[in-house]
Amino acid sequence: MAGKKYRKAIEGYEPLKKYSIAEACQILPKTKISDKWDETVDVSVRLGVNPKYADQMVRGSVVMPSGTGKTKRVLVIAKPDKAREALEAGADYAGSDEYIKKIAEENWFEFDTLVATPDMMVQVGKIGRVLGPRGLMPNPKVGTVTADVKKAVAELKAGRVEFRVEKAGIIQTPIGKASFAPEKLQANLSALLEQLMKLRPQTAKGTYMRSITISTTHGPAVKVDVAAFAGGAE
């Protein structure tokens, strides 16, 4: 059955053809496989960088204009005044040592993102060995180590996503749901690509943005024409 659905999903487009961002986002919702749940839309961008060199590590975050279709549970580690600010901004949890202790002693991870103020990073560092493997360690490069907790929480709740280049030079991140209107997917994808261009390492040689594909969780990939993205190719 899955094979039949997959074949049907690729009927409406040419899998080997490269489409403009607008065309790809029009095609994508039609390629979903599941009728039972709203599949996530993921993008895979291959960059002309070598992540083993620190000066070619591409890492950052971007606020998706259309949101992601998923609400993140946010924990903020901060002193009382900043913790109050975070809760007022919509954080799910906010506090200081009590949450560090809860994570360390109870293996508590009822959150998706951890934000910490700079003055709490020494304490947070003590549980780095359990946060790191889960991708939860706060980092200033993606905006999760900040004194402006109000802004961080608001952006995370609005749909900010973090990304980091993998060993093969590939960035993979969700940009929405299959139920999103094509225009919303296009806005999110464009925002991500524009942010990646801003983060281009000065030491990256040759073509920087080499390939872009988007797909639903179980659906086939749709190729995006890099040249159709302004500044995407040399």
C-alpha positions in Angstrom: 0.0 0.0 0.0 2.8 2.4 0.9 4.4 1.7 -2.4 1.2 2.5 -4.3 0.8 5.8 -2.3 4.4 6.7 -3.0 3.9 6.1 -6.8 0.8 8.3 -6.7 2.7 11.0 -4.8 5.2 11.4 -7.6 2.7 11.5 -10.4 2.1 15.2 -10.3 5.7 16.3 -10.9 9.1 15.3 -12.3 11.3 14.0 -9.4 14.5 14.8 -11.2 13.5 18.4 -12.3 14.6 21.4 -10.2 11.7 23.8 -9.4 11.6 27.4 -8.3 10.8 27.9 -4.6 7.2 28.9 -5.4 6.7 25.9 -7.7 8.2 23.4 -5.2 6.0 24.7 -2.4 2.9 24.3 -4.7 3.9 20.7 -5.5 4.9 19.6 -2.0 1.5 19.4 -0.2 0.3 17.0 -3.0 3.2 14.6 -2.2 2.2 13.7 1.3 1.7 9.9 2.0 -0.3 9.8 5.2 -4.1 10.7 5.4 -4.1 10.1 9.1 -1.8 12.8 10.4 -0.3 16.1 9.3 3.2 15.3 8.0 6.1 17.6 8.8 7.8 19.4 5.9 11.6 19.2 6.1 14.2 20.9 4.0 17.7 19.6 3.3 20.3 22.2 2.1 23.8 21.0 1.0 26.4 23.7 1.6 29.9 24.1 0.2 31.5 24.1 3.6 33.7 21.7 5.6 32.3 21.6 9.2 35.5 20.0 10.6 37.0 23.5 10.4 35.6 25.7 13.1 35.5 28.7 10.8 33.2 26.9 8.4 30.7 25.7 11.0 27.3 27.1 10.0 25.0 27.4 13.0 22.1 29.7 13.8 18.4 30.1 14.1 15.6 31.7 12.2 12.0 32.7 13.1 9.6 31.1 10.6 7.2 33.8 9.4 4.4 31.2 9.2 5.3 29.3 12.3 6.2 25.6 12.3 2.9 24.0 13.2 4.3 22.8 16.5 4.3 24.6 19.8 7.6 24.3 21.7 7.8 23.8 25.4 10.3 26.3 26.7 12.2 26.2 30.0 14.1 29.3 31.1 16.9 29.1 33.6 17.3 32.5 35.2 17.2 34.4 38.4 13.8 35.4 39.9 13.3 38.7 38.1 14.2 37.3 34.7 12.2 34.1 35.4 9.1 36.2 36.0 9.7 38.0 32.7 10.0 34.6 30.9 6.7 33.3 32.4 4.9 36.5 31.5 6.2 36.1 27.9 4.8 32.6 27.7 7.5 30.3 28.9 6.2 26.9 30.1 8.7 26.7 33.0 11.1 29.2 34.5 13.4 29.2 37.5 17.0 28.5 38.5 18.6 25.9 40.7 15.4 24.0 41.3 15.2 23.1 37.6 18.9 22.3 37.3 18.5 19.9 40.3 15.3 18.4 38.8 17.1 17.6 35.5 20.2 16.3 37.3 18.4 14.1 39.9 15.1 13.2 38.3 16.2 13.0 34.6 13.4 15.5 33.9 13.1 16.6 30.3 9.5 17.9 29.9 10.7 20.7 27.6 11.9 21.1 24.0 14.2 24.1 24.3 16.3 25.5 27.1 17.0 29.2 27.4 19.5 30.5 30.0 20.7 33.9 31.0 24.5 34.4 30.8 24.8 34.7 34.6 23.3 31.2 35.0 25.6 29.4 32.5 28.1 28.2 35.1 25.3 26.3 36.9 23.8 25.1 33.6 27.3 23.9 32.5 27.2 21.4 35.4 24.5 19.4 33.7 26.0 19.9 30.2 26.8 16.2 29.9 23.0 15.3 29.9 21.9 18.4 28.0 24.5 18.1 25.2 23.5 14.7 23.7 19.9 15.8 23.6 20.7 19.0 21.7 19.4 21.1 24.7 22.6 22.9 25.7 22.0 26.7 25.4 24.2 28.5 22.9 24.5 32.2 22.2 24.8 31.5 18.4 21.2 30.3 18.3 19.9 32.9 20.8 19.3 30.5 23.7 21.9 32.2 25.9 20.6 35.7 26.4 19.6 38.3 28.9 16.6 39.2 26.8 14.5 36.2 27.8 11.2 38.0 26.8 12.3 38.2 23.2 13.7 34.6 23.2 10.5 33.1 24.5 8.3 35.1 22.2 10.4 34.0 19.1 10.5 30.4 20.2 6.7 30.3 20.7 6.2 32.1 17.3 8.2 29.4 15.5 12.0 30.0 15.8 14.0 27.0 14.7 17.7 26.2 15.3 19.9 24.6 12.7 23.5 23.3 12.6 25.5 22.0 9.6 26.2 18.2 9.8 29.4 16.4 8.9 28.5 16.1 5.3 27.9 19.8 5.0 24.1 19.5 5.1 21.5 21.6 7.0 18.3 19.8 7.8 15.3 21.4 9.6 11.5 21.5 9.6 9.8 24.4 7.9 6.2 23.6 8.5 3.4 21.1 8.0 1.9 19.5 4.8 -1.4 21.3 5.6 0.3 24.7 5.3 -0.7 26.8 2.3 2.0 26.9 -0.3 2.6 30.6 0.3 3.3 29.9 4.0 5.8 27.2 3.1 7.4 29.5 0.6 7.8 32.3 3.2 9.4 29.9 5.7 11.8 28.4 3.2 12.8 31.8 1.9 13.5 33.0 5.4 15.7 30.0 6.1 17.7 30.4 2.9 18.2 34.1 3.4 19.5 33.4 6.9 21.9 30.8 5.6 23.2 33.3 3.1 23.9 35.8 5.8 25.9 33.1 7.7 28.1 32.2 4.8 31.6 31.7 6.2 34.3 34.0 4.6 36.5 30.9 4.2 33.9 29.0 2.2 35.2 28.6 -1.4 33.3 28.0 -4.6 29.6 27.4 -4.7 28.1 27.9 -1.2 24.5 26.7 -1.6 24.8 23.5 -3.7 21.4 21.8 -3.5 18.0 22.2 -1.8 15.3 19.6 -1.5 12.1 19.6 0.4 9.9 16.7 1.5 7.1 15.6 3.8 7.9 13.1 6.5 7.1 10.0 4.3 6.8 11.6 0.9 9.2 11.9 -2.0 11.7 14.8 -2.3 11.1 17.8 -4.5 14.3 19.5 -5.8 14.6 23.3 -5.6 16.6 25.2 -8.3 19.4 26.8 -6.4 19.9 29.4 -9.2 16.2 30.5 -8.7 17.2 31.6 -5.2 18.8 35.1 -5.5 22.5 34.8 -4.5 22.2 31.0 -4.1 24.9 30.1 -6.5 28.2 31.6 -7.7 
